[in-house]
Amino acid sequence: MSKVFTSICICLLLTTSLEAAPTKIRIWNFWDSRWLQPAFTKFEKKTNTKIISERLTWSGGFQKIITALAANQAPDIIELGSTWIAPLSASGALQKIQADDIKNKFYIWQLGQYKNKTYAIPWLISSLALFYNKSLFKKAHIKRPPFTWQKLVQDSQKINALSPSIYGYAIQNGQYTLWQRFLPYLYSNKGQILSLNPPRSHVNDLSFKQALQFYKQMYAVSLYDGNLAIRRAFQANRIGFMIEEPGQIQALEQDSPSLHFGVAPIPVPKQGWQSHSLIGGEMLSLTKNTKHPKLALALIRFLTKEQQTKLITKHITSLYPADKQAVQNQLAQNPHTKEAVFLREIAFAKSPPPHPYWSNIETELHKLLEKTIYENQLDKNIARAHSQIQTLVTKTKATQPQTPVKQTISPVWLWFGFLFIIAVLLFCFLVLFYFFKSRSLSDVQKRLLTNKYKYHGNTILFLLPLLILFLTFHLFPILYSFYLSFTHFNAVGNTTPLWVGLDNYQTLLHDSSFLYSVARAALFTIGTVPITMVIALFTAVLLHHTHKFSSLYQAAYFMPVMTSVIVIAVVFSELYAEHGLVNNLFTFFNLTPIRWLQNKYTALPSIMIMNIWSSFGFYTLILLASLRNIPVSFYEASLLEGASKKRQFFTITLPLLKPTLLVISLLNVLLAFQVFGEILIMTQGGPLEATQTVVFYIYKLAFYQQRMGHAAAAAYFVFILLIVVSLLQTIAKRRKTEN
C-alpha cells in the first residue's frame, strides 16, 4: 500500500513540475540584453515564461536572420528594419498579427503591413534633420538657417568660398545613406518613388527630376564621402550643412564640446511648403517558426509600450518610441531643445512604401543618384531607372507563392545536371593526369600516379568519418546548389524550388551588371597577381640572402596576412580619406588631392594596392621555403664556372622555383578573382559599380534580393570559368617547362 501511495505522490509531483515549467520565448534584437532585462523580468513574472534574448550585430544581423529562417531555426520574435517587413512577409517568413486595436497608437504602422495584413508592430523610429555650423555661419555672415532650397544653395556657396578645405554641404555616399539623405528633399517637393495602388513608378515625374537637379547643384559645393569622414569634417568646422539623425546631437556635444551647431527642418522648394523628413525604424515580428504565437504577440505588445521602449531610447539617442503619445510627451518635456526639431518633424515625415522588391528598388535608386552626381545625362538616367523600377513594381509575384508549387521536373534534366558535374570533374582529372604523367616526373612520382593499391578493410573504416563529412558538407551542397541553379527559390519562405530550366543562365548572359562584375573581377586579377608575384619573388630572394634580423623581416612581411581583412580595409579607408595620409603627402608635394574611393577611376586600383600589400607576404614565405631547399652545391658549381649573381638567378633559381610559382600563381588567381571582404567594407561595389566584383554581385543576389537560384547559377558560371582558367594556366606552364 505504501508503494502505491509513493507512486501516486511521485506522479503528482511530476505533473505539477511539468505544469509549472515556464514557456520559453526566444527573441533576437540589436540591443544590449541588460537594457531590456527589467522588462523581460516583469513579463516573465506575469506570464510564467522564460525569455531567451540574443543580441544581433548591425553588420551581420540581417544575414543571420536570413540564414535562420532558411534553416527553420528562427526564434519566436525578431527585430527587423522597416524596409525588411514586406519582402519577408511576401515570402512567407513572418506570421500575421492580429493587432488592429492598437494601429492608431503608432507611427509607421503601414510599414508593418503587406497586402492589408499586419506582420509587424512598430517599436522604435528615427528621422532626419538639417545640422548647421554656427561658427561658419558667422564667418560667412549668415544670420539664420535656410528654409528653402534656394537659400540653402546660396548659404552653402558662401561657406564653400571661405577656404578650399571648407565645404558648404555634405553628401554621404553609403549604400543606404545616399538615397536616405535624398528622400527628404523629394518628399518636401511633393514627390514620391512609387505608388502601390495602382503599382507605378514615379521616377519620371517632374517633382523627382527637380529634386535630382537640386541634388546635383548641391554636389558642386559638397564634400562627398563616407559617414565617418563627414562627421569628422563637421566636428573640425569644415562643413556648413549636413543631414543627420538625432543621435549625432549627443555624439557631437560629447566629442566636440567647443563645436557650435544647430538643427533645423529640411529645407523646402518654396516658401510656405511643408517640410517632410524621412522616417523609418525598427519593428517586432513573429517568425514562421513561432511555436507560441499568442504568448509571443503578448510580449511584442508589452515591449512596444512607452515604459519598455524608453529602456532603449535612453541609451540610443538616435531613436524615439514609435508610440505617438510617447513622442508627444517627450516633446512637451523638451520643447526648445535640438531634439524638439526631430520630434516635430516626425508627425509630417514620410517613408518608402512597403514593397517586396524594395531591395532591388533601393539599388536602382542608388544607381540613379550616383549617375546624377557623376554624369550629365539626367534624362537618360531617369528613363532607365524608371523602366527598371516600373518592371519591379508591376510584378505580380513578390518572390515565390506562399503555397508550395507542384514540381514537374523532368528526370532528364536531373540526370543532365549530375552527368554534367561528373563530366567536368572527369575532364579536369584526365587533363591533370595527362600533364603530370610526363617525362619530367621522377620514377617515384610516376609510380604514385599509376600504381594500383589494395587497401585493407580497416583503412576504409578509418576513412569513413571523413567520407561522411565530405559527402554531407561538401558534395551534397555542391550538387544541391547546382540543382538550385535551375530553379527560382526563396530560402526564407515555405515554398519549394520552382524548376525553370536554363532560365537563370540565360538571364545571366543578358545581365550587364553580372558581365561587368566578371570583367571587373578579371581586371582585379590581372592587375594584382603579376605584381604580387614579382614583389613576393623579389622579397623572398632578398630575405634568402639576408642573415641579420631575417626572422624579424619575415614576421613583419607576414603580419598583414595574419591581420583581419576588416581591420586592413578600415585602416586603408582612413589612409585614402580626403585628409588622410595619402592626400596629405600629395599636398606636401604640391599635387592635387584625390578622392580615392569616391572616384570611379581610382576606386578599384586603390583596393588593388591594398590587396597586393596585404597578400604578398604569404607568397613570400612559400617562395622563401622553396629557395632554402635548393642545394647550395648548384650555386658553388656555377661560381666555379664564373657565373654572375644575375646568371645564377635566371639559370638556377628561377627554373627550380617554377613548380612553386605555378602553385602560388594558381592560388593567387583563385583568391584574387573571388575578392569580397575589401569591397564590402570599403566601397560596397561603388561608385557607379566600379568596384562591384562577381562575388559581391552574387552576395547581393542571394542575401539581399533573395534570388537564390540566380545566385547559384552565377556561382557555377564563376566555378566553371575558374576551372577553365586554372587548366589553361597549368597547360601553359607545363608546356613552357617542357620546352
C-alpha positions in Angstrom: 0.0 0.0 0.0 2.8 2.3 0.8 4.4 1.7 -2.6 1.1 2.7 -4.3 0.9 5.8 -2.2 4.5 6.7 -3.0 4.0 6.2 -6.8 0.9 8.4 -6.7 2.9 11.2 -5.0 5.7 11.0 -7.5 3.2 11.2 -10.4 1.6 14.2 -8.8 4.9 15.9 -8.3 6.0 15.3 -11.9 2.7 16.6 -13.2 3.0 19.7 -11.0 6.5 20.3 -12.2 5.6 19.9 -15.8 2.6 22.3 -15.5 4.8 24.8 -13.7 7.6 24.7 -16.3 7.9 28.1 -17.9 7.3 28.5 -21.6 10.4 29.6 -23.5 10.2 32.6 -25.8 13.3 33.3 -28.0 13.8 36.9 -29.2 16.6 38.3 -31.4 17.2 42.1 -31.2 20.0 44.6 -31.7 20.3 45.9 -28.2 22.2 45.1 -25.0 20.3 42.5 -23.1 20.9 44.3 -19.8 18.8 47.3 -21.0 15.8 45.1 -21.7 16.2 42.8 -18.7 13.9 44.7 -16.4 11.1 44.4 -19.0 11.8 40.7 -19.6 11.8 40.0 -15.8 8.5 41.8 -15.4 6.9 39.9 -18.3 8.2 36.6 -17.0 6.7 37.0 -13.6 3.3 37.9 -15.1 3.1 35.1 -17.7 5.3 32.3 -16.3 7.6 32.4 -19.3 11.4 32.3 -19.8 12.6 34.9 -22.3 15.8 33.9 -24.1 17.3 37.1 -25.7 20.1 37.1 -28.2 21.8 40.2 -29.5 22.4 40.7 -33.2 25.1 42.8 -34.8 24.3 45.6 -37.2 26.9 44.3 -39.7 25.8 40.7 -39.8 22.4 40.6 -38.2 20.3 40.5 -41.4 22.4 37.7 -42.8 22.0 35.7 -39.6 18.2 36.2 -39.7 18.0 35.1 -43.3 20.1 32.0 -42.5 18.0 31.1 -39.5 14.8 31.5 -41.5 16.1 29.4 -44.3 17.1 26.6 -41.9 13.8 26.8 -40.0 15.7 27.7 -36.9 14.5 31.3 -36.4 13.4 32.5 -32.9 9.8 33.3 -32.0 10.4 37.1 -32.3 12.8 39.1 -34.4 13.6 42.7 -34.7 13.5 43.9 -38.3 14.2 47.2 -40.1 11.0 48.7 -41.5 12.1 48.1 -45.1 12.6 44.3 -44.4 9.0 43.6 -43.5 7.4 43.5 -47.0 10.0 41.2 -48.6 9.9 38.7 -45.7 6.1 38.8 -45.4 5.7 38.1 -49.1 8.0 35.1 -48.9 6.0 33.6 -46.0 8.8 34.0 -43.4 6.6 36.0 -41.0 3.2 35.3 -39.3 0.2 37.5 -39.5 -0.5 39.6 -36.4 -3.9 40.5 -35.1 -3.4 43.9 -33.6 -5.7 46.3 -35.4 -6.9 47.6 -32.0 -3.6 49.5 -31.5 -2.7 50.5 -35.0 -3.7 54.2 -34.4 -1.3 54.4 -31.5 1.8 54.0 -33.6 3.8 55.9 -36.3 4.8 54.0 -39.5 2.2 51.3 -38.8 1.7 50.9 -42.6 5.3 49.7 -43.0 4.4 46.6 -40.9 1.7 45.7 -43.4 1.7 43.7 -46.6 -1.5 43.3 -48.7 -3.5 44.9 -45.9 -2.3 42.3 -43.4 -0.2 43.2 -40.4 3.1 41.4 -39.9 4.9 43.6 -37.5 4.3 46.2 -34.8 6.5 49.4 -34.8 8.9 49.6 -31.9 11.4 52.4 -32.5 11.6 55.2 -35.0 14.0 57.8 -36.2 14.0 60.7 -38.7 16.4 63.2 -40.3 17.1 66.9 -40.0 19.5 69.6 -41.2 22.6 70.2 -39.0 24.3 73.6 -39.5 27.6 75.0 -38.2 27.2 78.3 -36.4 30.9 79.2 -36.5 30.9 79.0 -40.2 27.6 81.0 -40.3 29.4 83.8 -38.5 32.4 83.8 -40.9 30.1 83.7 -44.0 27.8 86.4 -42.5 24.7 84.1 -42.4 22.2 85.0 -39.8 19.7 82.1 -39.7 19.4 78.6 -41.1 17.8 78.3 -44.6 14.2 77.2 -45.0 14.2 77.0 -48.8 16.3 75.2 -51.4 17.4 78.5 -53.0 18.6 79.8 -49.6 20.4 76.6 -48.8 22.3 76.8 -52.1 23.2 80.4 -51.5 24.4 79.8 -48.0 26.3 76.7 -49.0 28.1 78.7 -51.7 29.1 81.4 -49.2 30.5 78.8 -46.8 32.2 76.9 -49.6 34.0 80.1 -50.7 35.6 80.6 -47.3 38.5 78.2 -47.9 39.5 75.3 -50.3 39.3 73.0 -47.3 35.8 74.1 -46.3 32.6 72.7 -47.9 29.2 74.3 -47.9 27.3 70.9 -47.7 28.0 67.2 -47.2 26.6 64.2 -49.1 27.1 60.7 -47.5 27.9 58.2 -50.2 26.9 55.0 -48.4 24.8 52.3 -49.9 21.9 53.3 -47.7 22.7 56.9 -46.6 22.9 58.3 -50.2 19.2 57.6 -51.0 18.1 58.2 -47.4 19.5 61.7 -47.4 17.9 62.4 -50.8 14.3 61.3 -50.0 13.6 64.3 -47.6 14.1 66.7 -50.5 11.9 64.5 -52.8 9.1 64.3 -50.2 9.3 68.0 -49.5 8.9 68.6 -53.2 5.6 66.7 -53.1 7.2 63.7 -54.9 7.4 60.0 -54.3 9.3 57.0 -55.6 6.3 54.7 -56.4 2.7 54.1 -55.7 1.1 50.7 -54.8 -2.5 51.2 -55.9 -2.1 51.0 -58.9 1.6 49.9 -58.9 3.5 52.7 -60.7 7.0 54.2 -60.7 7.1 58.0 -60.2 10.8 58.4 -61.0 10.0 60.2 -64.3 7.7 62.7 -62.6 8.7 66.4 -62.7 8.9 66.6 -58.9 11.5 63.8 -58.9 13.6 65.4 -61.7 13.5 68.7 -59.9 14.8 67.1 -56.7 17.6 65.4 -58.7 18.6 68.7 -60.3 18.7 70.3 -56.9 20.9 67.5 -55.5 23.2 67.8 -58.5 23.5 71.5 -57.7 24.3 70.8 -54.1 27.0 68.4 -55.1 29.0 71.2 -56.6 29.6 72.7 -53.1 29.7 69.4 -51.2 32.1 67.0 -49.5 31.1 63.6 -51.0 32.4 61.0 -48.6 31.5 58.3 -46.1 29.6 58.9 -42.8 32.6 58.9 -40.6 34.7 61.2 -42.7 31.8 63.7 -43.0 31.1 63.7 -39.2 34.8 64.3 -38.5 34.9 67.2 -41.0 31.8 68.7 -39.4 33.5 68.5 -36.0 36.5 70.2 -37.4 34.4 73.2 -38.7 34.9 72.3 -42.3 31.3 71.6 -43.3 28.4 74.1 -43.2 25.4 71.8 -43.6 24.7 68.1 -43.3 21.6 65.9 -42.9 21.9 63.6 -39.9 19.9 61.5 -37.4 19.1 62.7 -33.8 21.8 60.6 -32.2 24.5 62.9 -33.7 23.4 65.7 -31.3 24.8 63.9 -28.3 27.8 62.5 -30.2 28.8 66.0 -31.3 28.3 67.5 -27.9 30.4 64.9 -26.2 33.2 64.6 -28.8 33.5 68.3 -29.6 32.3 70.4 -26.7 33.6 73.6 -28.4 31.6 73.0 -31.6 28.7 75.4 -32.1 25.9 73.9 -34.2 22.2 73.9 -34.6 19.4 71.7 -36.0 16.7 72.9 -38.5 14.0 71.3 -40.5 14.6 70.0 -44.0 14.5 73.0 -46.5 11.6 73.1 -48.9 11.4 74.1 -52.6 9.2 77.1 -52.0 8.4 79.3 -49.0 5.3 78.1 -47.2 5.5 74.5 -48.2 5.6 71.8 -45.5 8.9 70.1 -44.8 8.8 66.3 -44.9 11.6 64.3 -43.4 12.3 60.6 -43.9 11.1 58.3 -41.2 11.9 54.7 -40.6 12.6 52.4 -37.7 12.7 49.0 -36.0 9.7 46.6 -35.8 9.0 43.4 -33.9 7.6 40.4 -35.9 6.6 36.8 -35.3 8.5 34.3 -37.5 7.1 31.3 -39.2 8.9 29.1 -36.6 7.0 30.6 -33.7 5.6 27.8 -31.5 3.7 30.1 -29.1 2.2 32.9 -31.2 -0.2 34.2 -28.6 2.4 34.5 -25.9 5.0 35.9 -28.3 2.5 38.5 -29.5 1.7 39.4 -25.9 5.5 40.0 -25.4 5.6 42.2 -28.5 2.7 44.3 -27.3 4.4 44.6 -23.9 7.8 45.7 -25.3 6.3 48.3 -27.6 4.7 50.2 -24.7 6.2 53.5 -23.8 7.7 52.4 -20.5 9.6 49.5 -22.0 10.7 51.4 -25.1 12.4 54.0 -23.0 14.7 51.4 -21.7 16.4 51.6 -25.1 15.8 55.2 -26.2 17.5 56.5 -23.0 20.7 54.8 -24.2 20.3 55.2 -28.0 19.5 58.8 -28.6 19.1 58.4 -32.4 15.8 56.6 -31.8 12.4 57.5 -30.3 9.4 55.4 -29.3 7.0 54.5 -32.1 4.2 55.2 -29.7 2.6 58.6 -30.7 1.7 59.6 -27.2 5.3 58.9 -26.0 6.6 61.2 -28.7 4.2 64.0 -27.7 5.1 63.5 -24.0 8.8 63.8 -24.8 8.2 66.9 -27.0 6.2 68.5 -24.1 9.1 68.0 -21.7 11.7 69.4 -24.1 10.0 71.9 -26.4 13.1 74.1 -27.0 15.9 71.6 -27.5 17.6 70.4 -30.6 15.8 67.1 -30.3 12.5 69.0 -30.5 13.1 69.7 -34.2 13.1 65.9 -34.8 10.1 65.3 -32.6 8.1 67.9 -34.5 9.2 66.6 -37.9 8.0 63.1 -37.1 4.4 64.0 -37.5 5.0 65.1 -41.1 7.7 62.6 -42.0 7.2 60.1 -44.8 8.7 56.7 -45.5 9.3 54.5 -48.6 6.2 52.4 -49.4 6.4 48.7 -48.3 7.2 46.7 -51.3 8.6 43.1 -51.6 11.1 44.2 -54.1 12.4 47.2 -52.1 16.0 46.0 -52.0 16.0 46.0 -55.9 14.3 49.4 -56.0 16.8 50.7 -53.5 19.7 49.5 -55.7 18.2 51.3 -58.7 17.7 54.5 -56.7 21.2 54.4 -55.5 22.5 53.9 -59.1 20.4 56.9 -60.3 21.7 59.2 -57.6 25.3 58.2 -58.3 24.8 58.7 -62.0 23.2 62.1 -61.3 26.3 63.1 -59.3 28.9 61.8 -61.7 27.3 62.1 -65.1 25.5 64.8 -67.1 22.8 62.6 -68.7 19.9 63.2 -66.3 17.1 62.5 -68.7 18.7 59.2 -69.9 19.4 58.0 -66.4 15.9 58.9 -65.2 14.4 56.9 -68.1 16.5 53.9 -67.4 15.7 53.9 -63.6 12.0 54.5 -64.3 11.9 51.5 -66.6 13.7 49.2 -64.2 11.6 50.3 -61.2 8.4 50.1 -63.2 9.2 46.5 -64.1 9.8 45.7 -60.5 6.6 47.2 -59.1 4.3 45.7 -61.7 5.4 42.1 -61.0 2.5 40.1 -59.7 4.6 37.8 -57.5 6.9 39.1 -54.8 9.2 36.1 -54.5 7.6 32.7 -54.7 4.0 31.8 -54.0 3.3 31.2 -50.3 1.8 27.7 -51.1 4.1 25.0 -52.4 4.1 24.6 -56.1 3.8 21.1 -57.5 7.1 20.2 -59.2 7.1 18.7 -62.7 10.9 18.3 -63.1 11.9 16.1 -65.9 14.3 13.3 -64.8 16.2 14.1 -67.9 17.2 17.5 -66.5 18.3 16.0 -63.2 20.4 13.3 -64.9 21.8 16.0 -67.2 22.9 18.0 -64.2 24.6 15.2 -62.4 26.3 13.9 -65.5 27.5 17.4 -66.3 29.2 17.8 -63.0 30.8 14.3 -63.3 31.9 15.1 -66.8 33.6 18.3 -65.7 35.4 16.6 -62.8 36.4 13.7 -65.0 37.7 16.1 -67.7 39.8 18.0 -65.1 41.2 14.8 -63.7 42.2 13.5 -67.2 43.8 16.7 -68.2 45.8 16.9 -65.0 46.7 13.2 -65.2 48.0 13.7 -68.7 50.2 16.6 -68.0 51.5 15.3 -64.7 52.3 12.0 -66.3 55.2 13.4 -68.3 58.8 12.7 -68.8 59.8 15.4 -66.4 58.4 13.4 -63.5 60.6 11.1 -61.4 60.0 7.3 -61.3 58.6 7.5 -57.8 56.1 10.2 -58.9 55.1 8.0 -61.9 54.5 5.0 -59.7 52.4 7.1 -57.3 50.2 8.1 -60.3 49.9 4.7 -62.0 50.2 2.0 -59.4 47.1 0.3 -58.0 46.9 -0.1 -54.3 45.0 -2.7 -52.4 43.5 -1.2 -49.2 42.8 -3.1 -46.1 39.3 -3.1 -44.8 40.4 -1.1 -41.7 41.6 1.7 -44.0 38.1 2.3 -45.3 36.7 2.1 -41.8 39.1 4.8 -40.6 38.3 7.0 -43.6 34.6 6.6 -43.2 34.0 9.6 -40.7 35.9 11.9 -43.1 34.0 10.5 -46.1 30.7 11.1 -44.3 31.7 14.7 -43.5 32.8 15.2 -47.1 29.6 13.8 -48.6 27.4 15.7 -46.2 29.1 19.1 -46.1 30.9 19.3 -49.5 29.5 17.0 -52.1 25.8 17.3 -51.3 25.8 21.2 -51.1 27.6 21.2 -54.4 25.1 19.0 -56.1 22.1 20.7 -54.4 23.3 24.2 -55.3 23.7 23.0 -58.9 20.1 21.9 -58.8 19.1 25.2 -57.4 20.7 27.0 -60.3 17.9 25.6 -62.5 15.2 26.9 -60.2 13.6 30.0 -58.8 14.0 29.8 -55.0 13.5 32.0 -51.9 15.2 30.3 -49.0 13.3 32.1 -46.2 9.8 31.1 -47.3 7.8 28.0 -47.1 8.0 27.2 -50.7 9.8 24.5 -52.7 12.2 25.4 -55.6 10.3 26.1 -58.9 12.1 24.5 -61.8 12.8 26.9 -64.6 15.5 25.0 -66.6 18.2 27.2 -68.2 16.3 30.5 -67.5 18.8 31.6 -64.8 21.8 31.0 -67.1 20.1 32.8 -70.0 19.3 35.7 -67.7 23.0 35.9 -66.6 24.2 36.2 -70.2 21.9 39.2 -70.8 22.6 40.8 -67.4 25.0 43.7 -68.0 25.7 44.0 -64.3 26.8 40.4 -64.0 29.0 40.6 -67.1 30.6 43.9 -65.9 31.2 42.3 -62.4 33.0 39.4 -64.1 35.1 41.8 -66.1 36.0 43.8 -63.0 37.0 40.6 -61.2 39.2 39.7 -64.2 40.7 43.2 -64.2 41.4 43.0 -60.5 43.1 39.6 -61.0 45.2 40.8 -63.9 46.2 44.0 -62.0 47.2 42.2 -58.8 48.5 38.7 -59.5 51.6 39.6 -61.6 52.6 42.5 -59.3 52.1 40.4 -56.2 54.2 37.5 -57.7 57.1 39.8 -58.7 57.2 41.6 -55.3 56.9 38.2 -53.4 59.8 36.7 -55.5 62.0 39.8 -55.1 61.3 39.9 -51.3 62.0 36.1 -50.9 65.3 36.4 -52.8 66.3 39.4 -50.7 65.4 37.6 -47.4 67.3 34.5 -48.6 70.5 36.5 -48.7 69.8 38.4 -45.6 71.1 36.8 -42.4 70.8 39.6 -39.9 67.3 40.1 -38.5 65.9 37.7 -41.1 63.3 36.3 -38.7 62.1 39.8 -37.8 61.7 40.7 -41.5 59.8 37.5 -42.2 57.4 38.2 -39.3 56.9 41.8 -40.5 56.1 40.8 -44.1 53.7 38.1 -42.8 51.9 40.3 -40.3 49.3 41.6 -42.9 48.4 38.0 -43.7 47.5 37.4 -40.1 45.5 40.6 -39.8 41.8 40.6 -40.4 40.6 41.9 -43.8 38.2 44.2 -41.9 41.0 45.8 -39.9 43.1 46.3 -43.0 40.2 47.7 -45.0 39.3 50.2 -42.3 43.0 51.4 -42.0 43.3 51.9 -45.7 40.0 53.7 -45.8 41.5 56.2 -43.4 44.7 56.4 -45.5 42.6 57.1 -48.6 40.3 59.6 -46.9 40.2 63.2 -48.2 42.6 64.4 -45.4 44.3 61.0 -44.9 47.9 60.3 -45.1 48.0 59.7 -48.9 46.4 63.1 -49.7 48.5 64.8 -47.1 51.6 63.6 -49.0 50.0 64.8 -52.2 49.5 68.3 -50.7 53.1 68.3 -49.3 54.4 67.8 -52.8 52.0 70.3 -54.3 49.9 67.7 -56.0 46.1 67.8 -56.2 44.4 65.5 -53.6 42.2 62.8 -55.0 39.0 61.2 -53.6 40.4 57.8 -54.0 37.4 55.7 -53.1 34.8 58.1 -54.4 36.3 58.3 -57.9 35.2 55.6 -60.3 38.6 55.6 -62.0 40.7 55.3 -58.8 38.5 53.2 -56.5 39.4 49.8 -57.9 43.1 50.5 -58.3 43.2 51.7 -54.7 41.8 48.4 -53.5 44.2 46.6 -55.7 47.1 48.3 -54.0 45.8 47.3 -50.6 45.3 43.7 -51.7 48.9 43.5 -53.0 50.3 44.9 -49.8 48.2 42.5 -47.6 48.9 39.3 -49.6 52.4 39.3 -50.9 53.9 38.3 -47.5 52.1 34.9 -47.7 53.6 34.1 -51.1 57.0 35.4 -50.0 57.3 32.8 -47.2 56.3 30.0 -49.6 59.0 31.1 -52.1 61.5 31.5 -49.3 60.9 28.0 -48.2 61.5 26.7 -51.7 64.6 28.8 -52.1 66.1 27.2 -49.0 65.5 23.8 -50.5 67.7 24.5 -53.5 71.1 22.7 -52.9 73.9 25.1 -52.3 76.2 23.0 -54.4 74.4 24.2 -57.6 75.5 27.8 -56.8 79.0 26.7 -55.8 79.4 24.9 -59.1 78.2 27.9 -61.1 80.6 30.1 -59.3 83.5 27.9 -60.4 82.2 28.4 -63.9 82.3 32.2 -63.5 78.5 32.7 -63.4 77.3 36.1 -62.0 74.5 36.5 -59.5 72.2 37.6 -62.2 73.0 34.5 -64.3 72.6 32.3 -61.3 69.1 33.7 -60.7 67.9 33.0 -64.3 69.6 29.7 -64.8 69.3 28.1 -61.4 66.9 29.9 -59.0 64.1 30.7 -61.4 63.9 27.3 -63.1 63.9 25.4 -59.8 61.2 27.7 -58.5 58.8 27.2 -61.4 56.8 24.4 -59.7 56.3 26.6 -56.7 55.5 29.6 -58.8 52.9 27.6 -60.7 51.1 26.6 -57.4 51.1 30.0 -55.8 50.1 31.7 -59.1 47.1 29.4 -59.4 46.2 30.1 -55.7 46.6 33.8 -56.2 44.4 33.8 -59.3 41.6 32.0 -57.5 41.8 34.2 -54.4 42.0 37.5 -56.4 39.1 36.6 -58.6 37.0 35.9 -55.5 37.8 39.2 -53.7 35.0 40.2 -51.4 35.8 41.5 -47.9 37.7 44.5 -49.1 34.8 45.5 -51.4 32.2 45.0 -48.7 34.0 47.2 -46.2 35.5 49.9 -48.3 33.1 50.7 -51.2 30.2 48.2 -51.3 30.6 48.0 -55.0 30.5 51.7 -55.7 30.9 54.3 -57.1 28.8 53.5 -60.1 29.5 49.8 -59.5 33.2 50.4 -60.4 34.3 48.0 -57.7 31.4 45.5 -57.8 33.2 42.2 -58.4 31.4 39.0 -59.2 31.4 37.5 -55.7 30.0 40.7 -54.3 27.3 40.6 -57.0 26.4 37.0 -56.0 26.3 38.1 -52.4 23.8 40.8 -53.1 21.7 38.5 -55.3 21.5 35.8 -52.6 21.2 37.6 -49.3 19.6 40.9 -50.2 17.4 40.2 -53.2 16.8 36.5 -52.2 17.3 35.3 -55.7 18.9 32.1 -54.7 18.6 30.3 -58.0 20.0 33.2 -59.9 22.9 33.5 -57.4 23.6 29.7 -57.7 23.8 30.0 -61.5 26.2 32.9 -61.2 28.3 30.9 -58.8 28.5 28.0 -61.1 29.3 30.2 -64.0 32.3 31.5 -62.0 33.2 28.0 -60.9 33.4 26.8 -64.5 35.3 29.9 -65.5 37.9 29.4 -62.8 38.4 25.8 -63.7 39.0 26.7 -67.4 41.4 29.5 -66.4 43.3 27.2 -64.0 43.6 24.5 -66.6 44.8 26.9 -69.2 47.3 28.3 -66.8 48.5 24.8 -65.9 48.9 23.8 -69.5 50.8 26.9 -70.4 53.2 26.5 -67.5 53.7 22.8 -68.3 54.5 23.4 -72.0 56.8 26.2 -71.1 58.6 23.9 -68.7 58.9 21.1 -71.2 60.3 23.5 -73.8 
